[in-house]
Amino acid sequence: MWKNVRIAFLLFVLAAVAIHGWLDRIATQSWKETLWVGIFPLNGDGTPMAQQYVAGLTVKEFSGIEEFFARESHRYRVRIEQPVHTELYPQGAALPPEIERTPDRSASRGGA
């Protein structure tokens, strides 16, 4: 009995996650609401010069992103005043994980 309850619960969770992902995709591709883009600056090389640059960033420096999407939205007849809104968040404390250095064999075969 408990085995069936656990399986039913896990299937419910799986279905909920799948539906949430599907709704997320539809919401971002329908362009009915503004898409919020979060920018998290990182000091990738750890140098003081890069830290000074990252510390001096403002949201105005990313206004080109909003302008580009506003211009292109008119071109593609998207009826939304501000299709993208950029938000600058505080500098991240940790860098993302390193990318594996081994070559991807599927890329050399033209995908697979």
N, C-alpha and C positions, 0 to 999 in steps of 0.2 A: 504494500500500500504506500509506504513512504517513498519508495523508489518512483512510483507513478507521480506522486506529488512533486518530488524534486524535478523530474523530467518535465512535467507540465509547467512548473515555475521557470525553469531554464528556457523552455520554448517561448514562454510569455516574454521574458526579458529579451531574448533574441529578436522576437517580432517587434518589440517596442524600439529597440535600437535600429533595426532595419527601417521601420516606418519613420523614425526621427531623421535618419540620414536621407531618406527619400524626400521628405518634406523640406529639409534644409536645401537640397539641390534645387527643388522647384522654386523655393523662395528666392534663392540667389540668381536664378536664371530668368525669372519672370519680370524683373525690373519694375515691380509695383511699389517697392519701398526702397529707401536709401540703403545702400550697402556700406556698412561701417568697416573701415580698414584700420587696423591697429598697427602702428609702427613702433617696434621695440629696438632702439639703437643698441649696438654692441661694439665694444672695443675689441675688434678681431685679432689684432696683433699685440695688444697690451702695451704699446708704446705711449709715452706721455703726450706726444704730438697727436696721436689718434684720440687719446682721452680728451684732450683739449677740444678737438673738433667735435666729438660726440657730445661733450658737455655744452657746447655752444649751439647745438641744433635747435631750431624752432619749427613749429608747425607750418610757418610761412614758407619754409624751404621745400615743403612737399605740396604746395598749392598747385603745382603743375599737374599732379595726378588728378585732382578734382577738376581742373580746367580741361584736361584731355578728355575725361569721361563725359563732362557736360557737352563739349563740342561734338564728340562722337555720338552721344545719345540723340542729338538733333538729327544727325546724319542717318541714323538707323530708326528714326521715328519713335524713340522711346519717350513716352509722355510722363516724365518725371523731372521736376525742377533741378534737383540735386541727386544724380544717380549714385555718387560715391562721396562719402565723408571721411576724411583722414583725421586720425587722432594720434598724437605723439605721446607715447607712454614713457615712464622713467627708464633709464638705462638698465638693461638686464645685467644680472650679476654673474651668470654662468654662460659660457659659450655652448652652442649646440654640439652634439657628439661628432667626432671625426668621421669623415666619409671613408669607407673601406677603399683601400688603394688598389685592389686587384681589378684588372680590366673586366668589363662585362662582356662575356662572349656573345650574348644575344645581339649586342649592338653591332658587332662586326659581321653578323649574318643578316643584317637588315631587319632586326627585330625577330621575334619568334612567337 
